[in-house]
């Protein structure tokens, strides 16, 4: 699913054809007096597999059928078709909304004499959007549904954004202290050109991104500097994947605890709940620069900078030890066991201890010495 949609007229022609094809198949069943149905990938934990060769989480071969005449499935069938119809309208109109906006578009009664809404809570519609993505082989962004937007970027490149009937060209090297805000959709009607960088550096925290940006780190090192501002959104992960496809090395700089490390692994291998689009958002080529427990031996001052790991931190570390895609790496097993043994954690902010500019020196040394984790 790494192919790009080609836009034409009001929305994506390819997406529109796929969604309308979905509707036509159901209509054919109805006209032929057959039970209307469709198949989708079984998004169950047992059907999620780690593809060792590809290096990311994906879905297995198990499928599920949604059948209108099955009483247990009829409501979900109707709701999914309603979502598809509404998204098709968005594509035709070349209009976008959030998954919250879609919920309110569909939160209406089935009729004057029927005291029931199509959706009562957004918790009903969200998983069905994911069902539709998996069934159609499209991302929600292809259905004109925006996800949460979070993340910031600085670097030598240009963004060509065909938005609101305008062609806007943004030079991300001239965004000052604010940086360029990463949108939720980095595929449709948007291009990244003149990317002049040796590598991409992802920094977990916005505060450290600002520190590096003020130092002009990305200018001096000729890199693309990104902060997902915590857990990376779909749009940010997708953009990282696109940079990797351009041949740029991807380095991740996060906190030295189970949560910072988990954020790294969602960038590297994808996540369980988004395994159905794993190939689009995972970047197996990524490497982890730090912070690590091993840094306690390399940098003496860090021994005074540790924080006590909470029970929640330790529980997450233990869970990560059980993940096949993590415990296959002895380096990561050693790091996680050290957390459980020492019961401490390190924030990336601690690297400002000696002097504020030490953060940049730390990153340079790690890259120069190839001192990273797989």
Order of alpha helices (4+ residues) and beta strands (2+ residues): alpha-beta-beta-beta-beta-alpha-beta-alpha-beta-beta-alpha-beta-beta-beta-beta-beta-beta-beta-alpha-alpha-beta-alpha-beta-alpha-alpha-beta-alpha-beta-alpha-alpha-alpha-beta-alpha
